[in-house]
Amino acid sequence: MEVGGVVAFVCVVEEGGFTRAAARLHLAQPGLSAQIRQLEKELGQPLLDRTGRSVTPTEVGRAVLPYARAALAAAESVRQTVDAYTGLLRGRVTLGLVSGATAHAFDIAALLADFHDAHPSVEVALTEDTTERMQAALLAGELDIAIIGTAEETPPPGAAFQTVIDVPLVAAVAPGDPVLDRVDGASVPLAELRDRPLICLPRGTGVRTTLERGCAQAGFRPRVAFEAAAPHVLSRLAARGLGIAVVPAGEDDPPLDGHLRTLRIVRPEMRARIVLAWQAGGPSSPAARALLDRLRDLVPEPSDSQAR
């Protein structure tokens, strides 16, 4: 039985279709299809149901899938054992990244370029998504490492965290906004944002979860008028008078050349946390462990401005 057919079968199941699987394996789609047809011919049974919008495993395919994955894991273990003796690092690492997560911590593009120079046989698959979905993917083993926002101080069962950023949430307010008439100093009670149009990150992000929990504690539901995936976009929307942006402190310094005033949100104070996350037992592959070690080495110690 050809290993290529087993690889193709598992990849199509994981990607939910031939097009994405072919792109992941760097193969032409007809060649990928031919490998799976050959595998099905050898086994005498169809493994994939191709009749729906997405490709799904047949009953036989579902039964075969765990053994196919185990066979590939065994083959990878053989390769890793050989590589350990030769000092070669190779494989595929999946890294999840929340948008704008590391602007103040490290340059992810430069880090990955340096890692590739040091380990050219390692493929790094980078994806962006919400914290909620990436944390689920991490715990399911679909991601090796994730840089995510979180509303929690401790990781969920099965995961480990290292803090990258821990700063207060602030309200970015345009001149003339009525809330400025009701505050004195550099802070604003969260209750003053009741019924005000707010601009925030989407649901499923750490900042949005933190905001919703804080508002519930203050006795109201936030009125979110606009959402955007990057904090600097939120500030720009606020500068145009579309609402009050709730953003991590330090996203704009100075904020849009003085077009916004930032007020630390208090009573309750809320924190924006970005963490480096991985499964509690550590990534399974040597390549993923090497990248995690590199990331952990570059995470700075929390500064005084980030401390509580």
C-alpha positions in Angstrom: 0.0 0.0 0.0 1.4 3.4 -1.1 2.0 5.8 1.8 1.1 8.7 -0.6 -2.5 7.4 -0.9 -2.9 7.2 2.8 -1.5 10.8 3.2 -3.9 12.0 0.5 -6.9 10.3 2.1 -6.2 11.8 5.6 -5.5 15.2 4.2 -8.8 15.3 2.2 -10.7 14.3 5.3 -9.0 17.0 7.4 -9.4 19.7 4.8 -13.0 18.7 3.8 -12.2 18.7 0.0 -9.8 18.0 -2.7 -8.9 21.6 -3.6 -7.6 22.6 -0.2 -6.0 19.2 0.3 -4.1 19.5 -3.0 -2.9 23.0 -2.0 -1.7 21.7 1.4 0.2 18.9 -0.2 1.5 21.0 -3.1 0.0 18.5 -5.6 -2.2 19.0 -8.7 -5.8 18.0 -7.9 -5.9 15.2 -10.6 -2.8 13.6 -9.1 -4.3 13.7 -5.6 -7.5 12.1 -6.8 -5.6 9.4 -8.6 -3.7 8.5 -5.4 -7.0 8.1 -3.5 -8.6 6.1 -6.3 -5.6 3.7 -6.3 -5.9 3.3 -2.5 -9.6 2.6 -2.8 -8.9 0.1 -5.5 -6.3 -1.7 -3.3 -8.8 -1.8 -0.4 -11.8 -2.7 -2.6 -14.0 -0.1 -0.9 -14.8 3.6 -1.4 -13.3 5.7 1.4 -14.8 9.1 0.5 -18.3 10.2 -0.3 -18.0 12.8 -3.1 -21.7 13.4 -3.7 -22.2 16.4 -1.3 -20.9 19.9 -1.2 -18.0 18.8 0.9 -16.1 15.5 0.7 -16.7 13.3 3.7 -15.5 9.8 4.7 -17.8 6.8 4.0 -18.6 4.4 6.8 -15.6 2.4 5.8 -13.5 5.5 5.5 -14.4 6.5 9.1 -13.4 3.1 10.3 -10.1 3.2 8.4 -9.2 6.8 9.4 -7.8 6.2 12.9 -5.5 3.4 11.5 -4.5 5.7 8.6 -3.5 8.4 11.1 -1.7 5.9 13.2 0.3 4.6 10.2 1.3 8.2 9.3 2.3 8.9 12.9 4.4 5.8 12.9 6.1 6.7 9.7 6.8 10.2 11.0 8.3 8.7 14.2 10.7 6.7 12.0 11.7 9.9 10.2 12.1 11.9 13.4 14.3 9.2 14.9 16.6 9.3 11.8 16.6 13.1 11.9 17.6 13.1 15.6 20.7 11.2 14.6 21.5 13.5 11.7 20.6 16.8 13.4 18.0 17.6 10.7 14.7 19.2 11.7 11.8 19.0 9.4 8.0 18.6 9.4 5.0 20.8 9.5 4.0 23.2 12.2 0.6 24.8 12.5 0.6 28.3 14.2 -2.6 30.3 15.0 -2.4 34.0 15.4 -5.0 36.5 16.5 -5.0 39.6 14.4 -2.7 42.4 15.7 -1.7 40.2 18.7 2.0 40.7 18.8 2.6 44.2 17.5 4.1 45.3 20.9 5.8 42.0 21.7 7.8 40.7 18.7 7.8 40.8 14.9 6.2 37.5 13.9 7.2 37.8 10.2 10.8 38.3 11.1 10.7 35.5 13.6 9.3 33.0 11.1 11.8 34.2 8.5 14.7 33.5 10.9 13.2 30.2 11.9 12.9 29.2 8.2 16.5 30.2 7.6 17.6 28.0 10.5 15.3 25.1 9.6 14.5 25.2 5.9 12.9 21.8 5.9 10.2 22.8 8.3 6.9 24.1 6.8 5.0 26.6 9.0 1.3 27.0 8.3 0.1 30.3 9.7 -3.6 31.0 10.2 -5.6 33.9 11.7 -8.9 33.4 13.5 -10.8 34.3 16.7 -9.5 33.2 20.1 -12.5 31.0 20.7 -12.0 28.9 17.5 -8.2 28.8 17.8 -8.3 27.6 21.4 -10.7 24.8 20.4 -8.4 23.9 17.5 -5.4 23.8 19.8 -7.1 21.5 22.3 -8.2 19.3 19.4 -4.7 19.0 18.1 -5.4 20.9 14.9 -3.0 23.7 15.9 0.4 23.1 17.5 0.8 26.7 18.9 -1.5 29.7 19.1 -1.1 33.3 20.0 -4.5 34.3 21.3 -6.4 36.9 23.3 -8.0 35.6 26.5 -10.3 36.9 29.2 -8.9 34.2 31.6 -6.0 34.5 34.0 -5.3 30.8 33.9 -5.4 28.4 30.9 -8.2 25.9 30.4 -7.6 22.2 31.2 -5.3 20.7 28.6 -3.6 23.9 27.7 -0.6 25.9 28.9 -0.1 29.7 28.6 2.7 32.2 28.7 1.7 35.9 28.9 2.7 38.0 25.9 0.8 41.2 26.7 -1.3 42.2 29.8 -2.5 45.8 29.7 -5.7 47.7 30.8 -8.6 48.3 28.5 -9.2 51.9 27.7 -11.9 53.9 26.1 -10.7 55.9 23.0 -13.1 58.9 22.8 -13.3 61.6 20.2 -13.4 65.3 21.2 -16.9 66.5 21.8 -18.3 63.2 23.0 -20.7 63.7 25.8 -18.9 61.2 28.0 -16.0 63.6 28.4 -18.3 66.1 30.2 -18.9 63.5 32.9 -15.3 62.4 33.7 -12.6 64.0 35.6 -9.0 62.9 35.1 -7.7 60.0 33.0 -10.2 57.3 33.9 -13.9 56.6 33.2 -16.2 54.3 35.2 -17.5 51.5 33.0 -21.1 52.5 33.9 -20.6 55.8 32.0 -20.5 53.7 28.8 -24.0 52.4 29.3 -26.2 53.1 26.2 -23.2 54.7 24.4 -22.3 53.3 21.0 -19.2 51.2 21.4 -16.6 50.0 18.9 -15.0 46.7 19.8 -13.3 43.5 18.5 -15.8 40.8 17.4 -17.3 38.1 19.6 -15.0 35.2 20.2 -12.0 37.5 21.0 -10.5 37.9 24.4 -11.2 41.6 24.5 -14.9 41.3 23.6 -15.4 38.6 26.2 -13.7 40.7 28.8 -15.9 43.7 27.9 -19.1 41.7 28.0 -18.2 40.2 31.4 -17.3 43.6 32.8 -20.6 45.1 31.6 -22.5 42.3 33.1 -20.7 43.0 36.4 -21.7 46.7 36.1 -25.3 45.7 35.4 -25.8 46.3 31.7 -25.2 44.9 28.2 -22.8 46.7 25.9 -24.2 48.5 22.9 -21.7 47.5 20.2 -22.3 49.6 17.1 -19.2 48.6 15.1 -16.8 45.7 15.1 -13.4 45.3 13.5 -10.7 42.6 13.8 -7.7 44.9 14.5 -7.5 47.4 17.4 -6.0 50.2 15.3 -9.1 50.1 13.0 -11.3 50.5 16.1 -9.5 53.7 17.0 -9.8 55.1 13.5 -13.6 54.5 13.6 -13.8 56.3 16.9 -11.8 59.2 15.6 -14.6 59.7 13.0 -17.2 60.0 15.7 -18.8 56.6 15.2 -18.6 55.6 18.8 -16.3 55.0 21.7 -13.6 52.4 21.0 -12.7 49.9 23.7 -9.1 48.9 23.0 -6.0 47.7 24.8 -3.9 50.5 26.2 -1.0 51.6 24.0 -2.5 50.7 20.7 -2.0 54.2 19.5 0.7 56.3 21.1 -0.1 59.2 20.7 -3.6 58.3 19.7 -4.1 59.3 16.1 -2.1 62.6 16.5 -4.4 63.8 19.3 -7.7 63.1 17.6 -8.7 60.8 20.4 -8.5 60.9 24.2 -7.9 57.6 26.0 -9.5 57.0 29.4 -8.6 54.0 31.5 -11.8 52.0 32.2 -12.4 51.4 35.9 -15.0 50.0 38.3 -14.3 47.3 37.2 -10.9 47.6 35.6 -10.6 45.2 32.7 -7.4 43.7 31.2 -6.5 42.8 27.6 -4.3 39.7 27.6 -2.5 38.1 24.8 -0.9 34.7 25.5 1.2 32.1 23.8 -0.7 28.9 24.1 0.1 25.2 23.5 -1.2 21.8 24.7 -0.3 21.1 28.3 1.9 18.2 27.3 3.8 20.2 24.8 3.6 20.0 21.0 4.1 16.4 19.7 6.6 17.1 16.9 10.3 18.2 17.4 9.7 21.0 14.8 6.7 22.4 16.8 8.7 22.2 20.0 11.6 24.1 18.4 9.3 26.9 17.2 7.6 27.1 20.6 11.0 27.3 22.3 11.9 30.1 20.0 8.7 32.0 20.7 9.0 31.6 24.4 12.5 32.9 24.4 11.3 36.1 22.6 8.3 36.8 24.9 9.5 39.8 27.0 9.1 39.9 30.8 6.0 41.9 31.8 6.8 45.6 32.1 5.7 47.8 34.9 3.1 49.4 32.6 1.6 45.9 32.2 1.6 45.0 35.8 -1.6 45.3 37.8 
